């Protein structure tokens, strides 16, 4: 059975949570180098960008509020640039 837009976005929320936690300093990164942390954040940014471009289901064309996802992308990119 195909996923709905809501199901896809709900699954993508994990990436938002991770990016926000790393940026806020509450994500456990002991033992990771800054390069490894940046790679992890980048993978989650990439994941969100891919999800938001989906056309089956039509996430890209859906009118759902996607601001938390786009904000997390911006936050993740800014975090990587600063670190």
C-alpha positions in Angstrom: 0.0 0.0 0.0 1.3 3.4 -0.9 2.2 6.0 1.7 0.2 9.1 2.2 1.7 12.6 2.3 1.0 12.7 6.0 2.8 9.4 6.6 5.8 10.6 4.6 6.0 13.9 6.4 5.6 12.2 9.8 8.6 9.9 9.0 10.6 13.0 8.0 10.0 14.6 11.3 12.9 12.4 12.7 15.3 14.4 10.6 13.8 17.7 11.8 14.2 16.5 15.4 17.8 15.4 14.9 18.9 18.7 13.2 17.2 20.8 15.8 18.8 18.7 18.6 22.3 18.9 17.1 22.0 22.6 16.6 20.6 23.1 20.1 23.4 21.1 21.7 21.1 18.5 23.1 22.1 15.6 20.8 24.6 13.2 22.1 27.7 13.5 19.9 30.4 12.5 22.3 33.1 10.6 20.4 32.1 12.0 17.0 34.4 14.4 15.2 32.9 17.7 13.9 33.2 16.3 10.4 31.2 13.3 11.4 28.5 15.5 13.0 28.4 17.7 9.9 28.1 14.6 7.7 25.2 13.4 9.8 23.4 16.7 9.6 24.0 16.9 5.9 22.5 13.5 5.3 19.4 14.6 7.2 19.2 17.9 5.3 19.5 15.9 2.0 16.8 13.5 3.2 14.4 16.4 3.9 15.1 18.0 0.5 14.3 14.7 -1.2 11.1 14.2 0.8 9.9 17.7 0.0 10.4 17.1 -3.7 8.4 13.8 -3.7 5.7 13.6 -6.3 4.4 10.1 -5.4 2.8 10.8 -3.0 2.7 14.4 -4.0 4.4 16.0 -1.1 5.7 18.8 -3.3 2.3 19.8 -4.4 0.5 19.2 -1.1 -0.8 22.2 0.8 0.3 20.9 4.2 2.4 23.2 6.4 6.0 22.2 5.7 7.6 25.1 7.5 9.2 22.9 10.2 10.9 20.9 7.4 12.1 23.9 5.5 13.3 25.6 8.7 15.2 22.5 9.6 16.9 22.5 6.2 18.0 26.1 6.7 19.1 25.4 10.3 21.1 22.3 9.2 22.9 24.2 6.4 23.7 27.1 8.7 25.0 24.7 11.4 27.3 23.0 8.8 28.5 26.4 7.5 29.3 27.5 11.1 31.1 24.3 12.1 
